[in-house]
Amino acid sequence: WAGLTLILGGAGLDLILGVLLLIGWRIPWVGAAQLLLMAGYTGLVTLFLPDLWLHPLGPISKNLPVAAATLVMMALETDRG
């Protein structure tokens, strides 16, 4: 039940952050929260399921370009605001 709770909780946080981005609410703050959440996921998976780094579909390695895109989004929004 702990694993399911973590998965559903993480998915819920992802959904909330996505909706906040969609409505344009404090984009740099939401981006920072996304990066923290992604770092947490990545750290936990690295500790407990390190083989996922080598998975052919990249469930963890995809976090690197997604983090870069999030940083770009934050920078562009900061320049605009």
TIROGU-335079 format. One record per residue: residue in one letter; residue number from 1; x, y, z of N, C-alpha, C in turn. Coordinates in steps of 0.1 Angstrom, whole numbers. Example, Ala and Ser with C-alpha at 12.3 -4.5 7.8 and 13.67 -1.06 7.14 Angstrom:
REM residues 2
<r><residuo>A</residuo><num>1</num><n_u>132</n_u><n_v>-57</n_v><n_w>78</n_w><ca_u>123</ca_u><ca_v>-45</ca_v><ca_w>78</ca_w><c_u>132</c_u><c_v>-33</c_v><c_w>78</c_w></r>
<r><residuo>S</residuo><num>2</num><n_u>128</n_u><n_v>-22</n_v><n_w>71</n_w><ca_u>137</ca_u><ca_v>-11</ca_v><ca_w>71</ca_w><c_u>129</c_u><c_v>0</c_v><c_w>79</c_w></r>
***
This chain:
REM residues 81
<r><residuo>W</residuo><num>1</num><n_u>8</n_u><n_v>-12</n_v><n_w>0</n_w><ca_u>0</ca_u><ca_v>0</ca_v><ca_w>0</ca_w><c_u>9</c_u><c_v>13</c_v><c_w>0</c_w></r>
<r><residuo>A</residuo><num>2</num><n_u>21</n_u><n_v>12</n_v><n_w>6</n_w><ca_u>29</ca_u><ca_v>24</ca_v><ca_w>6</ca_w><c_u>33</c_u><c_v>28</c_v><c_w>-8</c_w></r>
<r><residuo>G</residuo><num>3</num><n_u>37</n_u><n_v>18</n_v><n_w>-16</n_w><ca_u>41</ca_u><ca_v>21</ca_v><ca_w>-30</ca_w><c_u>30</c_u><c_v>27</c_v><c_w>-38</c_w></r>
<r><residuo>L</residuo><num>4</num><n_u>18</n_u><n_v>22</n_v><n_w>-36</n_w><ca_u>6</ca_u><ca_v>27</ca_v><ca_w>-43</ca_w><c_u>3</c_u><c_v>41</c_v><c_w>-39</c_w></r>
<r><residuo>T</residuo><num>5</num><n_u>4</n_u><n_v>44</n_v><n_w>-26</n_w><ca_u>2</ca_u><ca_v>57</ca_v><ca_w>-20</ca_w><c_u>12</c_u><c_v>67</c_v><c_w>-26</c_w></r>
<r><residuo>L</residuo><num>6</num><n_u>25</n_u><n_v>63</n_v><n_w>-27</n_w><ca_u>35</ca_u><ca_v>72</ca_v><ca_w>-33</ca_w><c_u>32</c_u><c_v>75</c_v><c_w>-47</c_w></r>
<r><residuo>I</residuo><num>7</num><n_u>28</n_u><n_v>65</n_v><n_w>-55</n_w><ca_u>26</ca_u><ca_v>67</ca_v><ca_w>-69</ca_w><c_u>14</c_u><c_v>76</c_v><c_w>-71</c_w></r>
<r><residuo>L</residuo><num>8</num><n_u>3</n_u><n_v>73</n_v><n_w>-64</n_w><ca_u>-9</ca_u><ca_v>82</ca_v><ca_w>-65</ca_w><c_u>-7</c_u><c_v>96</c_v><c_w>-60</c_w></r>
<r><residuo>G</residuo><num>9</num><n_u>1</n_u><n_v>97</n_v><n_w>-49</n_w><ca_u>4</ca_u><ca_v>110</ca_v><ca_w>-44</ca_w><c_u>13</c_u><c_v>118</c_v><c_w>-54</c_w></r>
<r><residuo>G</residuo><num>10</num><n_u>23</n_u><n_v>112</n_v><n_w>-59</n_w><ca_u>31</ca_u><ca_v>118</ca_v><ca_w>-69</ca_w><c_u>23</c_u><c_v>122</c_v><c_w>-82</c_w></r>
<r><residuo>A</residuo><num>11</num><n_u>15</n_u><n_v>114</n_v><n_w>-86</n_w><ca_u>6</ca_u><ca_v>117</ca_v><ca_w>-98</ca_w><c_u>-3</c_u><c_v>128</c_v><c_w>-95</c_w></r>
<r><residuo>G</residuo><num>12</num><n_u>-8</n_u><n_v>129</n_v><n_w>-83</n_w><ca_u>-17</ca_u><ca_v>140</ca_v><ca_w>-79</ca_w><c_u>-9</c_u><c_v>153</c_v><c_w>-79</c_w></r>
<r><residuo>L</residuo><num>13</num><n_u>3</n_u><n_v>153</n_v><n_w>-73</n_w><ca_u>11</ca_u><ca_v>165</ca_v><ca_w>-73</ca_w><c_u>14</c_u><c_v>169</c_v><c_w>-87</c_w></r>
<r><residuo>D</residuo><num>14</num><n_u>18</n_u><n_v>160</n_v><n_w>-96</n_w><ca_u>20</ca_u><ca_v>163</ca_v><ca_w>-110</ca_w><c_u>8</c_u><c_v>169</c_v><c_w>-117</c_w></r>
<r><residuo>L</residuo><num>15</num><n_u>-3</n_u><n_v>164</n_v><n_w>-114</n_w><ca_u>-16</ca_u><ca_v>170</ca_v><ca_w>-120</ca_w><c_u>-18</c_u><c_v>184</c_v><c_w>-115</c_w></r>
<r><residuo>I</residuo><num>16</num><n_u>-16</n_u><n_v>186</n_v><n_w>-102</n_w><ca_u>-18</ca_u><ca_v>200</ca_v><ca_w>-97</ca_w><c_u>-9</c_u><c_v>209</c_v><c_w>-103</c_w></r>
<r><residuo>L</residuo><num>17</num><n_u>4</n_u><n_v>205</n_v><n_w>-104</n_w><ca_u>14</ca_u><ca_v>214</ca_v><ca_w>-110</ca_w><c_u>11</c_u><c_v>217</c_v><c_w>-124</c_w></r>
<r><residuo>G</residuo><num>18</num><n_u>6</n_u><n_v>207</n_v><n_w>-131</n_w><ca_u>3</ca_u><ca_v>209</ca_v><ca_w>-146</ca_w><c_u>-9</c_u><c_v>218</c_v><c_w>-147</c_w></r>
<r><residuo>V</residuo><num>19</num><n_u>-19</n_u><n_v>217</n_v><n_w>-139</n_w><ca_u>-30</ca_u><ca_v>226</ca_v><ca_w>-140</ca_w><c_u>-26</c_u><c_v>241</c_v><c_w>-136</c_w></r>
<r><residuo>L</residuo><num>20</num><n_u>-17</n_u><n_v>242</n_v><n_w>-126</n_w><ca_u>-12</ca_u><ca_v>256</ca_v><ca_w>-123</ca_w><c_u>-4</c_u><c_v>262</c_v><c_w>-135</c_w></r>
<r><residuo>L</residuo><num>21</num><n_u>4</n_u><n_v>254</n_v><n_w>-142</n_w><ca_u>11</ca_u><ca_v>259</ca_v><ca_w>-154</ca_w><c_u>1</c_u><c_v>262</c_v><c_w>-164</c_w></r>
<r><residuo>L</residuo><num>22</num><n_u>-9</n_u><n_v>254</n_v><n_w>-166</n_w><ca_u>-19</ca_u><ca_v>257</ca_v><ca_w>-177</ca_w><c_u>-26</c_u><c_v>270</c_v><c_w>-175</c_w></r>
<r><residuo>I</residuo><num>23</num><n_u>-29</n_u><n_v>273</n_v><n_w>-162</n_w><ca_u>-36</ca_u><ca_v>286</ca_v><ca_w>-160</ca_w><c_u>-26</c_u><c_v>298</c_v><c_w>-158</c_w></r>
<r><residuo>G</residuo><num>24</num><n_u>-13</n_u><n_v>295</n_v><n_w>-159</n_w><ca_u>-3</ca_u><ca_v>305</ca_v><ca_w>-158</ca_w><c_u>0</c_u><c_v>311</c_v><c_w>-145</c_w></r>
<r><residuo>W</residuo><num>25</num><n_u>-2</n_u><n_v>303</n_v><n_w>-134</n_w><ca_u>0</ca_u><ca_v>308</ca_v><ca_w>-120</ca_w><c_u>14</c_u><c_v>307</c_v><c_w>-116</c_w></r>
<r><residuo>R</residuo><num>26</num><n_u>21</n_u><n_v>318</n_v><n_w>-114</n_w><ca_u>35</ca_u><ca_v>319</ca_v><ca_w>-109</ca_w><c_u>44</c_u><c_v>308</c_v><c_w>-115</c_w></r>
<r><residuo>I</residuo><num>27</num><n_u>45</n_u><n_v>309</n_v><n_w>-128</n_w><ca_u>53</ca_u><ca_v>299</ca_v><ca_w>-135</ca_w><c_u>66</c_u><c_v>296</c_v><c_w>-130</c_w></r>
<r><residuo>P</residuo><num>28</num><n_u>75</n_u><n_v>306</n_v><n_w>-126</n_w><ca_u>88</ca_u><ca_v>302</ca_v><ca_w>-121</ca_w><c_u>87</c_u><c_v>294</c_v><c_w>-108</c_w></r>
<r><residuo>W</residuo><num>29</num><n_u>77</n_u><n_v>297</n_v><n_w>-100</n_w><ca_u>75</ca_u><ca_v>290</ca_v><ca_w>-87</ca_w><c_u>71</c_u><c_v>275</c_v><c_w>-90</c_w></r>
<r><residuo>V</residuo><num>30</num><n_u>61</n_u><n_v>274</n_v><n_w>-99</n_w><ca_u>56</ca_u><ca_v>261</ca_v><ca_w>-102</ca_w><c_u>68</c_u><c_v>253</c_v><c_w>-109</c_w></r>
<r><residuo>G</residuo><num>31</num><n_u>76</n_u><n_v>259</n_v><n_w>-117</n_w><ca_u>87</ca_u><ca_v>252</ca_v><ca_w>-123</ca_w><c_u>97</c_u><c_v>247</c_v><c_w>-113</c_w></r>
<r><residuo>A</residuo><num>32</num><n_u>99</n_u><n_v>255</n_v><n_w>-103</n_w><ca_u>108</ca_u><ca_v>251</ca_v><ca_w>-92</ca_w><c_u>102</c_u><c_v>239</c_v><c_w>-84</c_w></r>
<r><residuo>A</residuo><num>33</num><n_u>89</n_u><n_v>240</n_v><n_w>-82</n_w><ca_u>83</ca_u><ca_v>228</ca_v><ca_w>-75</ca_w><c_u>84</c_u><c_v>216</c_v><c_w>-84</c_w></r>
<r><residuo>Q</residuo><num>34</num><n_u>82</n_u><n_v>217</n_v><n_w>-97</n_w><ca_u>84</ca_u><ca_v>206</ca_v><ca_w>-106</ca_w><c_u>98</c_u><c_v>200</c_v><c_w>-105</c_w></r>
<r><residuo>L</residuo><num>35</num><n_u>108</n_u><n_v>209</n_v><n_w>-105</n_w><ca_u>122</ca_u><ca_v>204</ca_v><ca_w>-104</ca_w><c_u>124</c_u><c_v>197</c_v><c_w>-91</c_w></r>
<r><residuo>L</residuo><num>36</num><n_u>119</n_u><n_v>202</n_v><n_w>-80</n_w><ca_u>121</ca_u><ca_v>195</ca_v><ca_w>-67</ca_w><c_u>114</c_u><c_v>182</c_v><c_w>-67</c_w></r>
<r><residuo>L</residuo><num>37</num><n_u>102</n_u><n_v>181</n_v><n_w>-72</n_w><ca_u>95</ca_u><ca_v>168</ca_v><ca_w>-73</ca_w><c_u>102</c_u><c_v>158</c_v><c_w>-82</c_w></r>
<r><residuo>M</residuo><num>38</num><n_u>107</n_u><n_v>163</n_v><n_w>-93</n_w><ca_u>114</ca_u><ca_v>154</ca_v><ca_w>-102</ca_w><c_u>127</c_u><c_v>149</c_v><c_w>-96</c_w></r>
<r><residuo>A</residuo><num>39</num><n_u>134</n_u><n_v>158</n_v><n_w>-89</n_w><ca_u>146</ca_u><ca_v>154</ca_v><ca_w>-82</ca_w><c_u>143</c_u><c_v>143</c_v><c_w>-71</c_w></r>
<r><residuo>G</residuo><num>40</num><n_u>132</n_u><n_v>145</n_v><n_w>-64</n_w><ca_u>128</ca_u><ca_v>135</ca_v><ca_w>-54</ca_w><c_u>125</c_u><c_v>122</c_v><c_w>-61</c_w></r>
<r><residuo>Y</residuo><num>41</num><n_u>117</n_u><n_v>122</n_v><n_w>-71</n_w><ca_u>114</ca_u><ca_v>109</ca_v><ca_w>-78</ca_w><c_u>127</c_u><c_v>103</c_v><c_w>-83</c_w></r>
<r><residuo>T</residuo><num>42</num><n_u>136</n_u><n_v>111</n_v><n_w>-89</n_w><ca_u>148</ca_u><ca_v>105</ca_v><ca_w>-95</ca_w><c_u>157</c_u><c_v>99</c_v><c_w>-84</c_w></r>
<r><residuo>G</residuo><num>43</num><n_u>158</n_u><n_v>106</n_v><n_w>-73</n_w><ca_u>166</ca_u><ca_v>101</ca_v><ca_w>-62</ca_w><c_u>160</c_u><c_v>88</c_v><c_w>-56</c_w></r>
<r><residuo>L</residuo><num>44</num><n_u>147</n_u><n_v>88</n_v><n_w>-54</n_w><ca_u>141</ca_u><ca_v>75</ca_v><ca_w>-49</ca_w><c_u>143</c_u><c_v>64</c_v><c_w>-58</c_w></r>
<r><residuo>V</residuo><num>45</num><n_u>141</n_u><n_v>66</n_v><n_w>-71</n_w><ca_u>142</ca_u><ca_v>55</ca_v><ca_w>-81</ca_w><c_u>157</c_u><c_v>51</c_v><c_w>-82</c_w></r>
<r><residuo>T</residuo><num>46</num><n_u>166</n_u><n_v>61</n_v><n_w>-81</n_w><ca_u>180</ca_u><ca_v>57</ca_v><ca_w>-82</ca_w><c_u>184</c_u><c_v>49</c_v><c_w>-70</c_w></r>
<r><residuo>L</residuo><num>47</num><n_u>179</n_u><n_v>51</n_v><n_w>-58</n_w><ca_u>182</ca_u><ca_v>43</ca_v><ca_w>-46</ca_w><c_u>175</c_u><c_v>29</c_v><c_w>-47</c_w></r>
<r><residuo>F</residuo><num>48</num><n_u>163</n_u><n_v>29</n_v><n_w>-51</n_w><ca_u>155</ca_u><ca_v>16</ca_v><ca_w>-50</ca_w><c_u>154</c_u><c_v>8</c_v><c_w>-63</c_w></r>
<r><residuo>L</residuo><num>49</num><n_u>155</n_u><n_v>15</n_v><n_w>-74</n_w><ca_u>153</ca_u><ca_v>8</ca_v><ca_w>-87</ca_w><c_u>163</c_u><c_v>13</c_v><c_w>-97</c_w></r>
<r><residuo>P</residuo><num>50</num><n_u>176</n_u><n_v>12</n_v><n_w>-94</n_w><ca_u>186</ca_u><ca_v>19</ca_v><ca_w>-103</ca_w><c_u>186</c_u><c_v>13</c_v><c_w>-117</c_w></r>
<r><residuo>D</residuo><num>51</num><n_u>181</n_u><n_v>1</n_v><n_w>-119</n_w><ca_u>181</ca_u><ca_v>-5</ca_v><ca_w>-133</ca_w><c_u>172</c_u><c_v>3</c_v><c_w>-142</c_w></r>
<r><residuo>L</residuo><num>52</num><n_u>163</n_u><n_v>11</n_v><n_w>-137</n_w><ca_u>154</ca_u><ca_v>19</ca_v><ca_w>-146</ca_w><c_u>162</c_u><c_v>30</c_v><c_w>-154</c_w></r>
<r><residuo>W</residuo><num>53</num><n_u>174</n_u><n_v>33</n_v><n_w>-149</n_w><ca_u>182</ca_u><ca_v>43</ca_v><ca_w>-157</ca_w><c_u>186</c_u><c_v>37</c_v><c_w>-170</c_w></r>
<r><residuo>L</residuo><num>54</num><n_u>186</n_u><n_v>24</n_v><n_w>-171</n_w><ca_u>190</ca_u><ca_v>18</ca_v><ca_w>-184</ca_w><c_u>178</c_u><c_v>12</c_v><c_w>-192</c_w></r>
<r><residuo>H</residuo><num>55</num><n_u>166</n_u><n_v>15</n_v><n_w>-187</n_w><ca_u>154</ca_u><ca_v>10</ca_v><ca_w>-194</ca_w><c_u>154</c_u><c_v>16</c_v><c_w>-208</c_w></r>
<r><residuo>P</residuo><num>56</num><n_u>150</n_u><n_v>8</n_v><n_w>-218</n_w><ca_u>150</ca_u><ca_v>13</ca_v><ca_w>-232</ca_w><c_u>140</c_u><c_v>25</c_v><c_w>-235</c_w></r>
<r><residuo>L</residuo><num>57</num><n_u>130</n_u><n_v>26</n_v><n_w>-227</n_w><ca_u>120</ca_u><ca_v>37</ca_v><ca_w>-229</ca_w><c_u>123</c_u><c_v>49</c_v><c_w>-220</c_w></r>
<r><residuo>G</residuo><num>58</num><n_u>134</n_u><n_v>48</n_v><n_w>-212</n_w><ca_u>139</ca_u><ca_v>60</ca_v><ca_w>-204</ca_w><c_u>130</c_u><c_v>66</c_v><c_w>-194</c_w></r>
<r><residuo>P</residuo><num>59</num><n_u>123</n_u><n_v>58</n_v><n_w>-185</n_w><ca_u>114</ca_u><ca_v>64</ca_v><ca_w>-176</ca_w><c_u>121</c_u><c_v>73</c_v><c_w>-166</c_w></r>
<r><residuo>I</residuo><num>60</num><n_u>134</n_u><n_v>71</n_v><n_w>-164</n_w><ca_u>142</ca_u><ca_v>80</ca_v><ca_w>-155</ca_w><c_u>151</c_u><c_v>89</c_v><c_w>-163</c_w></r>
<r><residuo>S</residuo><num>61</num><n_u>158</n_u><n_v>84</n_v><n_w>-173</n_w><ca_u>167</ca_u><ca_v>92</ca_v><ca_w>-180</ca_w><c_u>160</c_u><c_v>104</c_v><c_w>-188</c_w></r>
<r><residuo>K</residuo><num>62</num><n_u>147</n_u><n_v>103</n_v><n_w>-190</n_w><ca_u>140</ca_u><ca_v>114</ca_v><ca_w>-196</ca_w><c_u>139</c_u><c_v>126</c_v><c_w>-187</c_w></r>
<r><residuo>N</residuo><num>63</num><n_u>141</n_u><n_v>124</n_v><n_w>-174</n_w><ca_u>141</ca_u><ca_v>135</ca_v><ca_w>-165</ca_w><c_u>151</c_u><c_v>146</c_v><c_w>-168</c_w></r>
<r><residuo>L</residuo><num>64</num><n_u>163</n_u><n_v>142</n_v><n_w>-174</n_w><ca_u>173</ca_u><ca_v>151</ca_v><ca_w>-177</ca_w><c_u>169</c_u><c_v>162</c_v><c_w>-187</c_w></r>
<r><residuo>P</residuo><num>65</num><n_u>164</n_u><n_v>158</n_v><n_w>-199</n_w><ca_u>159</ca_u><ca_v>168</ca_v><ca_w>-208</ca_w><c_u>146</c_u><c_v>175</c_v><c_w>-204</c_w></r>
<r><residuo>V</residuo><num>66</num><n_u>138</n_u><n_v>169</n_v><n_w>-196</n_w><ca_u>126</ca_u><ca_v>175</ca_v><ca_w>-191</ca_w><c_u>130</c_u><c_v>186</c_v><c_w>-181</c_w></r>
<r><residuo>A</residuo><num>67</num><n_u>140</n_u><n_v>183</n_v><n_w>-172</n_w><ca_u>145</ca_u><ca_v>193</ca_v><ca_w>-163</ca_w><c_u>151</c_u><c_v>205</c_v><c_w>-171</c_w></r>
<r><residuo>A</residuo><num>68</num><n_u>158</n_u><n_v>203</n_v><n_w>-181</n_w><ca_u>164</ca_u><ca_v>213</ca_v><ca_w>-189</ca_w><c_u>153</c_u><c_v>222</c_v><c_w>-195</c_w></r>
<r><residuo>A</residuo><num>69</num><n_u>143</n_u><n_v>216</n_v><n_w>-201</n_w><ca_u>131</ca_u><ca_v>223</ca_v><ca_w>-206</ca_w><c_u>124</c_u><c_v>231</c_v><c_w>-196</c_w></r>
<r><residuo>T</residuo><num>70</num><n_u>123</n_u><n_v>226</n_v><n_w>-184</n_w><ca_u>117</ca_u><ca_v>233</ca_v><ca_w>-173</ca_w><c_u>125</c_u><c_v>245</c_v><c_w>-169</c_w></r>
<r><residuo>L</residuo><num>71</num><n_u>138</n_u><n_v>244</n_v><n_w>-169</n_w><ca_u>146</ca_u><ca_v>256</ca_v><ca_w>-166</ca_w><c_u>145</c_u><c_v>266</c_v><c_w>-177</c_w></r>
<r><residuo>V</residuo><num>72</num><n_u>144</n_u><n_v>262</n_v><n_w>-189</n_w><ca_u>142</ca_u><ca_v>272</ca_v><ca_w>-200</ca_w><c_u>129</c_u><c_v>279</c_v><c_w>-199</c_w></r>
<r><residuo>M</residuo><num>73</num><n_u>119</n_u><n_v>271</n_v><n_w>-196</n_w><ca_u>105</ca_u><ca_v>277</ca_v><ca_w>-194</ca_w><c_u>106</c_u><c_v>288</c_v><c_w>-183</c_w></r>
<r><residuo>M</residuo><num>74</num><n_u>112</n_u><n_v>284</n_v><n_w>-172</n_w><ca_u>113</ca_u><ca_v>294</ca_v><ca_w>-160</ca_w><c_u>121</c_u><c_v>306</c_v><c_w>-164</c_w></r>
<r><residuo>A</residuo><num>75</num><n_u>132</n_u><n_v>304</n_v><n_w>-172</n_w><ca_u>140</ca_u><ca_v>316</ca_v><ca_w>-176</ca_w><c_u>132</c_u><c_v>325</c_v><c_w>-185</c_w></r>
<r><residuo>L</residuo><num>76</num><n_u>125</n_u><n_v>319</n_v><n_w>-195</n_w><ca_u>117</ca_u><ca_v>327</ca_v><ca_w>-204</ca_w><c_u>106</c_u><c_v>335</c_v><c_w>-197</c_w></r>
<r><residuo>E</residuo><num>77</num><n_u>100</n_u><n_v>329</n_v><n_w>-187</n_w><ca_u>89</ca_u><ca_v>335</ca_v><ca_w>-180</ca_w><c_u>95</c_u><c_v>346</c_v><c_w>-171</c_w></r>
<r><residuo>T</residuo><num>78</num><n_u>107</n_u><n_v>344</n_v><n_w>-165</n_w><ca_u>113</ca_u><ca_v>354</ca_v><ca_w>-157</ca_w><c_u>117</c_u><c_v>367</c_v><c_w>-165</c_w></r>
<r><residuo>D</residuo><num>79</num><n_u>122</n_u><n_v>364</n_v><n_w>-178</n_w><ca_u>126</ca_u><ca_v>375</ca_v><ca_w>-186</ca_w><c_u>113</c_u><c_v>383</c_v><c_w>-191</c_w></r>
<r><residuo>R</residuo><num>80</num><n_u>102</n_u><n_v>376</n_v><n_w>-193</n_w><ca_u>90</ca_u><ca_v>382</ca_v><ca_w>-197</ca_w><c_u>83</c_u><c_v>391</c_v><c_w>-186</c_w></r>
<r><residuo>G</residuo><num>81</num><n_u>84</n_u><n_v>385</n_v><n_w>-174</n_w><ca_u>77</ca_u><ca_v>392</ca_v><ca_w>-163</ca_w><c_u>84</c_u><c_v>403</c_v><c_w>-158</c_w></r>
***
